[in-house]
Amino acid sequence: MLSKSFKEAVFQIMQKISDEIPDVHIKFPVDAYIVGGAAVHFHTNSRVSNDVDSILSNAVKLPADLVVPWIDKDGNLQQLSYDYTYNSSFGLMQEDYDKRAVLIKTIDEKLNIYILNPLDLIISKIARFSDSDEDDIRVLIKMKDIDREELYYLASDAIKVGIGFPKSIPTHLEWVMEIYDEIHGVGQ
């Protein structure tokens, strides 16, 4: 089925996942936390991704070939796929991210779909800090009410407990703080 928007395509992929979840989960729903570019889109409507990264609270048999076609705002056919290779250990995560996540939809009473809150989304992009990560961080800081001290505290905490990340992460955090200060005119 052809989706009319990126968000609708994300929900169609999640519906296909929900279809595979046994009904016993109506009493104990599975939680799906959308991260990455898809989460940035839900918060800012600024960009789209070609895949959906998510963290699932339970082991779920995922259907093969989770791909949904969709039409972008210019009328072009796009394709959204589920990233089977995504692992939450790829990004820096503060351990209580799930408590701050934003519930956006429940499907069939057995799949709760959350997006990372903007603070945790920024933190998740600090480890890799690619050009697209920096762009996402900038747009989140511009468009969302981000508390500088809370961001620094939560990111520092994630860095302390994170394992296997490059030694450059504290420098990346300092760059994020510089971006924040630049956007908000701090120290000028």
ABEGO torsion letter per residue (X at the ends): XBBABAAAAAAAAAAAAAAABBAAAAABBBBBBBBEAAAAAAAAGABBBABBBBBBABBBBBBBGBBBBBBBAAGBBBBBBBBAABBAAABBBBAAAAAABBBABBBGGABBBBBBBAAAAAAAAAAAGBAAAAAAAAAAAAABBBBAAAAAAAAAAAAAABBGBBAAAAAAAAAAAAAAAAAAGBGX
